Amino acid sequence: MSRRTSPPSKRDRIRDEAEAVLRAAHTELHISLIAVKVLTALGLAGEVSDKTVNTCLHDDPQRRFVRVGKGTWKLSPTPRTPS
């Protein structure tokens, strides 16, 4: 019997896209810019707020993101897997 896997949640898709945006930028970015790029790429503009994107980065179980200032994020040099 094959095991079904559920599709990634909206929050997981936001986190994955934010990681791609920050990798491409090679620098820290403000959440307003991250949100525009992420939500546009995922077709969620107008559906999801910057605040929700910020919360997704903050609550990432893999700890891929580091807050370096008010509303400013960069990629963690060493992301962790959840225990």
PyRosetta script that sets phi, psi and omega in degrees:
from pyrosetta import init, pose_from_sequence

init()
pose = pose_from_sequence("MSRRTSPPSKRDRIRDEAEAVLRAAHTELHISLIAVKVLTALGLAGEVSDKTVNTCLHDDPQRRFVRVGKGTWKLSPTPRTPS")
pose.set_psi(1, 132.8)
pose.set_omega(1, -180.0)
pose.set_phi(2, -84.4)
pose.set_psi(2, 147.6)
pose.set_omega(2, -178.4)
pose.set_phi(3, -97.6)
pose.set_psi(3, 127.9)
pose.set_omega(3, 179.5)
pose.set_phi(4, -84.6)
pose.set_psi(4, 138.2)
pose.set_omega(4, 173.6)
pose.set_phi(5, -110.8)
pose.set_psi(5, 141.2)
pose.set_omega(5, -179.2)
pose.set_phi(6, -79.0)
pose.set_psi(6, 151.3)
pose.set_omega(6, 178.0)
pose.set_phi(7, -67.1)
pose.set_psi(7, 157.0)
pose.set_omega(7, -179.7)
pose.set_phi(8, -61.0)
pose.set_psi(8, 144.5)
pose.set_omega(8, 178.6)
pose.set_phi(9, -70.2)
pose.set_psi(9, 165.9)
pose.set_omega(9, 178.2)
pose.set_phi(10, -58.9)
pose.set_psi(10, -41.2)
pose.set_omega(10, 179.6)
pose.set_phi(11, -64.3)
pose.set_psi(11, -39.9)
pose.set_omega(11, 178.0)
pose.set_phi(12, -65.5)
pose.set_psi(12, -39.8)
pose.set_omega(12, 177.7)
pose.set_phi(13, -64.1)
pose.set_psi(13, -40.4)
pose.set_omega(13, 177.8)
pose.set_phi(14, -62.8)
pose.set_psi(14, -45.5)
pose.set_omega(14, 179.9)
pose.set_phi(15, -62.8)
pose.set_psi(15, -43.9)
pose.set_omega(15, -179.6)
pose.set_phi(16, -63.4)
pose.set_psi(16, -42.0)
pose.set_omega(16, 179.6)
pose.set_phi(17, -69.2)
pose.set_psi(17, -37.6)
pose.set_omega(17, 177.4)
pose.set_phi(18, -63.2)
pose.set_psi(18, -38.1)
pose.set_omega(18, 176.7)
pose.set_phi(19, -61.8)
pose.set_psi(19, -43.7)
pose.set_omega(19, 179.5)
pose.set_phi(20, -64.1)
pose.set_psi(20, -40.4)
pose.set_omega(20, 179.2)
pose.set_phi(21, -62.8)
pose.set_psi(21, -46.2)
pose.set_omega(21, -179.0)
pose.set_phi(22, -69.1)
pose.set_psi(22, -35.5)
pose.set_omega(22, 176.2)
pose.set_phi(23, -62.5)
pose.set_psi(23, -43.8)
pose.set_omega(23, -178.9)
pose.set_phi(24, -67.4)
pose.set_psi(24, -32.5)
pose.set_omega(24, -178.2)
pose.set_phi(25, -74.9)
pose.set_psi(25, -28.7)
pose.set_omega(25, -177.7)
pose.set_phi(26, 59.5)
pose.set_psi(26, 22.6)
pose.set_omega(26, 179.7)
pose.set_phi(27, -159.6)
pose.set_psi(27, 171.7)
pose.set_omega(27, 176.1)
pose.set_phi(28, -72.5)
pose.set_psi(28, 151.8)
pose.set_omega(28, 179.8)
pose.set_phi(29, -137.2)
pose.set_psi(29, 153.5)
pose.set_omega(29, 175.3)
pose.set_phi(30, -77.7)
pose.set_psi(30, 148.7)
pose.set_omega(30, -176.6)
pose.set_phi(31, -58.2)
pose.set_psi(31, -31.8)
pose.set_omega(31, -179.3)
pose.set_phi(32, -63.2)
pose.set_psi(32, -39.7)
pose.set_omega(32, 178.1)
pose.set_phi(33, -73.4)
pose.set_psi(33, -41.9)
pose.set_omega(33, 177.3)
pose.set_phi(34, -58.5)
pose.set_psi(34, -47.1)
pose.set_omega(34, -177.2)
pose.set_phi(35, -62.0)
pose.set_psi(35, -44.0)
pose.set_omega(35, 179.5)
pose.set_phi(36, -59.2)
pose.set_psi(36, -48.3)
pose.set_omega(36, -177.6)
pose.set_phi(37, -65.8)
pose.set_psi(37, -44.2)
pose.set_omega(37, -177.7)
pose.set_phi(38, -66.7)
pose.set_psi(38, -50.5)
pose.set_omega(38, -174.9)
pose.set_phi(39, -68.3)
pose.set_psi(39, -34.0)
pose.set_omega(39, 175.9)
pose.set_phi(40, -66.6)
pose.set_psi(40, -45.7)
pose.set_omega(40, -179.0)
pose.set_phi(41, -62.5)
pose.set_psi(41, -34.3)
pose.set_omega(41, -177.4)
pose.set_phi(42, -93.1)
pose.set_psi(42, -2.2)
pose.set_omega(42, -178.6)
pose.set_phi(43, 70.4)
pose.set_psi(43, 28.9)
pose.set_omega(43, -178.0)
pose.set_phi(44, -110.3)
pose.set_psi(44, 8.5)
pose.set_omega(44, 179.9)
pose.set_phi(45, -59.7)
pose.set_psi(45, 132.2)
pose.set_omega(45, -177.9)
pose.set_phi(46, 88.3)
pose.set_psi(46, -16.6)
pose.set_omega(46, 179.2)
pose.set_phi(47, -97.1)
pose.set_psi(47, -34.0)
pose.set_omega(47, -173.9)
pose.set_phi(48, -124.7)
pose.set_psi(48, 139.4)
pose.set_omega(48, -177.3)
pose.set_phi(49, -90.9)
pose.set_psi(49, 163.8)
pose.set_omega(49, 174.0)
pose.set_phi(50, -57.7)
pose.set_psi(50, -38.2)
pose.set_omega(50, -178.7)
pose.set_phi(51, -61.6)
pose.set_psi(51, -39.9)
pose.set_omega(51, 178.2)
pose.set_phi(52, -65.6)
pose.set_psi(52, -41.2)
pose.set_omega(52, 177.6)
pose.set_phi(53, -62.3)
pose.set_psi(53, -43.7)
pose.set_omega(53, 178.4)
pose.set_phi(54, -58.5)
pose.set_psi(54, -43.9)
pose.set_omega(54, 178.7)
pose.set_phi(55, -63.9)
pose.set_psi(55, -39.2)
pose.set_omega(55, 178.0)
pose.set_phi(56, -60.2)
pose.set_psi(56, -41.7)
pose.set_omega(56, 179.4)
pose.set_phi(57, -68.0)
pose.set_psi(57, -43.1)
pose.set_omega(57, -178.5)
pose.set_phi(58, -63.0)
pose.set_psi(58, -38.8)
pose.set_omega(58, -174.9)
pose.set_phi(59, -95.1)
pose.set_psi(59, 14.9)
pose.set_omega(59, -177.7)
pose.set_phi(60, -62.2)
pose.set_psi(60, 119.0)
pose.set_omega(60, -179.4)
pose.set_phi(61, -65.1)
pose.set_psi(61, -22.4)
pose.set_omega(61, 179.3)
pose.set_phi(62, -87.3)
pose.set_psi(62, -5.7)
pose.set_omega(62, 178.9)
pose.set_phi(63, 54.6)
pose.set_psi(63, 46.1)
pose.set_omega(63, -179.3)
pose.set_phi(64, -79.0)
pose.set_psi(64, -15.0)
pose.set_omega(64, -171.5)
pose.set_phi(65, -121.3)
pose.set_psi(65, 143.3)
pose.set_omega(65, 179.0)
pose.set_phi(66, -124.2)
pose.set_psi(66, 129.2)
pose.set_omega(66, 175.7)
pose.set_phi(67, -81.9)
pose.set_psi(67, 123.9)
pose.set_omega(67, -176.9)
pose.set_phi(68, -110.8)
pose.set_psi(68, -3.6)
pose.set_omega(68, 178.5)
pose.set_phi(69, -176.0)
pose.set_psi(69, 178.0)
pose.set_omega(69, -179.0)
pose.set_phi(70, -62.5)
pose.set_psi(70, 109.5)
pose.set_omega(70, 178.6)
pose.set_phi(71, 74.9)
pose.set_psi(71, 10.2)
pose.set_omega(71, -177.6)
pose.set_phi(72, -114.0)
pose.set_psi(72, 131.4)
pose.set_omega(72, -174.2)
pose.set_phi(73, -128.5)
pose.set_psi(73, 151.6)
pose.set_omega(73, 170.8)
pose.set_phi(74, -139.1)
pose.set_psi(74, 169.8)
pose.set_omega(74, 177.2)
pose.set_phi(75, -77.2)
pose.set_psi(75, 141.9)
pose.set_omega(75, 175.7)
pose.set_phi(76, -70.6)
pose.set_psi(76, 138.5)
pose.set_omega(76, 178.4)
pose.set_phi(77, -67.4)
pose.set_psi(77, -25.6)
pose.set_omega(77, -179.0)
pose.set_phi(78, -139.3)
pose.set_psi(78, 85.3)
pose.set_omega(78, 177.9)
pose.set_phi(79, -65.6)
pose.set_psi(79, 148.9)
pose.set_omega(79, -179.7)
pose.set_phi(80, -110.9)
pose.set_psi(80, 151.8)
pose.set_omega(80, 172.8)
pose.set_phi(81, -91.1)
pose.set_psi(81, 147.1)
pose.set_omega(81, -178.5)
pose.set_phi(82, -65.2)
pose.set_psi(82, 146.0)
pose.set_omega(82, -179.4)
pose.set_phi(83, -86.1)
pose.dump_pdb("model.pdb")
